[in-house]
Every structure is written in C-alpha cells, then in structure tokens.
Amino acid sequence: MALVAATLDVDFISNYVGGHRVCYRVFPAVPYDCTNIVICTGGGGVCLISIPIIVDNTISVIYEGYVQAVCQDITSLIDRIPFSVEFVPALS
C-alpha cells in the first residue's frame, strides 16, 4: 500500500449564486461526505472546488458524487449535478 495525497477536482456550471454542497464517496460506499461547500457566482459561470483526499497509489478507485445548491434540502434529489471519476494509479 502506498498512500499519497491527491485532490478531487470538481468543476461545474452554476446557475445559482451562493453556496453549493459537493458530496462524494468512494463507490459503492455510503454515506456521502457532504462537508465541502463552495461559493459560486451563478449566472451559468464555472465553479470549481479542489477537495484534498488520500489515495492508495496501488489500486484503482471510483469516486462518485453530486453538487447541489445549499438552498435545497440535503435529502432532496432536486437540482443535483452528478459526477463520477476514476483514480488510476501511476505506472512505475
């Protein structure tokens, strides 16, 4: 096992001004980690958040999640923007 620091970079188009929660998990683990909030300018602009993570550089892992304006209830399925990304170890 080779644990290394990395970032989970999420960018998306924001139509709402203000806070957006970025929830993610290692697939298929539950529950989502929804502790990350990013403030966006809205109006169809790009919003970006970099979340620090630790990965095992010997195995592939799929991260999945969603972005949602914080004005929506955290249990609501309304206006969620889903994402999925696979971490693939670097070849030595």
Secondary structure, DSSP 8 states (H G I E B T S, - for coil): --EEEEEEEEEEEE-SSEEEEEEEEETT-SS-EEEEEEEE--TTEEEEEEEEEEEETTS-EEEEEEEEETTS-TT--TT-EEEEEEE-----
